[in-house]
Amino acid sequence: MSHGRRLPAVLLALGVVVLGLLVVPAIGGALDRGEPNLEVYLPENEVSPGSVDTLELDVQNDAELTVGTGQEVLTARATTVELEDTGPFEAQSGETPVGPIQDGQIVSVPQQLEVPDDVEPGEYEVTVRVRYAYTSMVSDKAGVSQRLTASETHDVTVVVPDEPRFEVTDVSTAVEPGASGPATISVTNTGTERANATQARLTGGTGVTIDGSTPEAPAEEIIGDLDPDESTTFSVDVGFDAALSSGEKPLEIQFSYRDTAGIERESDLETASLSPSSEQSFSLSDIDDTLSVGYNGEITGTVTNDGPRAVDDAVLIVEPMSESLFIEDTRYALPALEAGESASFRYPTDVSGQADAGPRQLRFSVEFTASDGETTLEDGPISDRVIVDDEHDEFGLAGTNATVSQDGQSSIELELTNERQETLSNIDAKLYADNPLATANGNDAAFVPSLDPGESTTISFDVAASADAPVELHPVELDFEYETERGETIVSDVYQQPIEVSPAETDDGGGFVGSLVSVMAVLTAVGLGFGFWWRRD
């Protein structure tokens, strides 16, 4: 600064001194005069690119006392601090109140500074604006004081160091919730210096474990040396709790390394995202049944692998929610299923004879091996229902030619219908007759190879009537032994079939008496025919 520009300032200072000498006699008593003197320091001045760093500014008051001994004129009051000119950085804190700063006191003021990711290493000047108020003069006798405000700037140096910097560029895994398996992590040294003997300490968030670690004992992985712009990929074993929801989970990584001088250092804490694979899921459709009270049936349907991956060892498990249903083998082994592929299933099912007809609830689940090839997972439960029908006969029986004359014999033809909803095979029919009827010619049995559901066939037996057999309807009994589709051999309940006994033929063709008897027989048949039970319990 030139001497010509300093002269007015000197004259002003002399004027203030003269004024003070004139004022002192006028005021009288003890007089204090002085002012604060604030300085700003930044002891820890290194920042990291691509982060929001906290600058701890130290504001120190080294006040100047010109007259007197009091402290009131030395205190900076209502002090505020603000980052004003931040160069390539961006201030995040705004004007920050500090309060009073007494003489000799140092106050730490945190300021948030956003550091661009692409800032070059080097030293940068940041301007700090400090505003405060103070009392420049105090007289304890006359009660005179003079209050002033001040606003001043200070420059501090912020350093972006030449050092390694680590960026986690990718984290991927195919492990689903409830399982464990490998995850790959890719890291790049985006700094300007080589990192030697680099290691990573990893900690997973809630429900996530890394190499069996805990927050108190993080997992450690050796990465090795990384030159600037060099990348590497390493693997860890991750595990997810079964109850973990889908979505990204935090993964914290702390890198340690030796710099080019051999000094061991640590990077800032990096936070990455780790997402478990979508949960494997299955769905059911086309649930159907052939169930009725007291009989064996089956439950069928379709199971679909909804993905996201193929499964080759899944087992469908069914649990009846009623004691009246009995499924001997509740585990149905499914074939290998690609994502989106379906397979049918079939459960042979028994229904109690004491059951009531109506709906029954079933609960399904699918058990399969996780992607790690070891953990067993389960999808479900999936609820559905079936309907149990009322009890009904296995066979329908109707007489197409069921008449025999007194003291005669004839071939009785009956129509046999399969009333079950499955194919029945090896059907052995047996007819039993009581006096006055009897089987004739040893023809009391019939055989049917098979009958599909709803299919009918004709079976015949030879039946004889005694000479004194009343002309009326007489019952015979039949039962059936057959095999189901499951290979079970079952003997049916006993069925009753009415056989009509007609009058013996006379030489006169029957005459009036014969005709009368025939009419009476017909009337008897009409009256009794509907009184027979077609099935005896």
Salt bridges, closest charged atoms under 4 A:
GLU82 OE1 - ARG131 NH1 3.43
GLU84 OE2 - ARG129 NE 3.04
GLU95 OE2 - ARG131 NH1 3.52
GLU152 OE2 - HIS154 NE2 3.06
GLU176 OE2 - ARG309 NH2 3.17
ASP225 OD2 - ARG194 NH2 2.98
ASP227 OD1 - ARG194 NH1 2.53
ASP259 OD2 - ARG265 NE 2.62
GLU264 OE1 - ARG258 NH2 3.56
GLU266 OE2 - ARG201 NH2 2.70
GLU298 OE1 - ARG346 NE 2.35
GLU319 OE1 - ARG363 NH2 3.11
ASP350 OD1 - ARG486 NH2 3.03
GLU367 OE2 - ARG331 NH2 2.84
ASP393 OD1 - ARG535 NH1 2.15
GLU422 OE2 - ARG420 NH2 3.04
ASP444 OD2 - LYS430 NZ 2.68
GLU472 OE2 - HIS474 NE2 3.86
GLU477 OE2 - ARG536 NH1 1.85
GLU488 OE1 - ARG486 NH2 3.65
ASP493 OD2 - ARG535 NH2 2.15
